[in-house]
């Protein structure tokens, strides 16, 4: 039984890129992946020479792959990288991924700052879920976004890089379509433009999740493949399964969804959120009188 | 032919037609190929590789959402 070989050499293929029909061996897959991420960063003008970049790391394959590629570019582009890790307080899950993230940052020589929900908000995610009827992902999304921005500002970062991949982007687009939430749909593609919000970049936004996982495995990145114990709660899980079923029978459909969204974006500008104001409680940028984080925190505080 | 499939801590045996590919084994198990990576004898393979009687494949889930 003959092995299936790479489209570029005689080595055994480890990946079939179904949307183009190309097969890659380990070496050519890593080359292709890193080149495409760099092209994505150039295309969207994500980096400027000499910038300080905060990199959100969780210990998972997406964030550590992002950090790995940025660290390969750091010297050439004179980038000053700072990894930022948020400890949400999820028992039997987060401790192991924190360890992996710390080890990898040490290996790359990138300084790491850790902030926790417990220290900054007084409540770990596990406790918040017990105190409220709300879904864990609601607290996690709002609190994590706030802490990442706070940390990036405190560190003086010009940009904040996250590990969002193509699947994450496409899931968010479809979720907002399905909910009819056009304001959020627009926000995915257009920066809010507040001085208090560190601009975000997503170097992996055009890389399918499967390719990111393969890159991490083949590059020897010590990433966790554990799924968050709260992930099953989310609407995202249903949307993800639906999109992957579509991709299986129509290779390339994730790219079509992203491209379609990018074409539609200029026509959706009337749904762009009005200018942000300052939260009456904490001063953070907010679309309403008070920011979502302060409103959620109030729900968790027993009334006097 | 019979193929052994290891998924995390679980082990399963699947009956497929002779010369079946890894993709066909995944289909028989109801696993979406977009969500996994396949290993055969510790080497990552493409899903269109054909398997032999008694092959042992490892299925690694790539999803880490939340």
Interface residues (C-beta under 8 A of the other chain):
Chain A: X1 X3 X4 X12 X13 X14 X15 X16 X23 X26 X60 X61 X62 X137 X140 X168 X171 X208 X209 X210 X212 X213 X214 X217 X218 X224 X225 X226 X227 X228 X230 X231 X234 X236 X237 X240 X241 X244 X245 X247 X248
Chain B: X32 X33 X34 X35 X36 X37 X43 X44 X45 X46 X47 X48 X49 X50 X52 X60 X61 X62 X63 X64 X65 X66
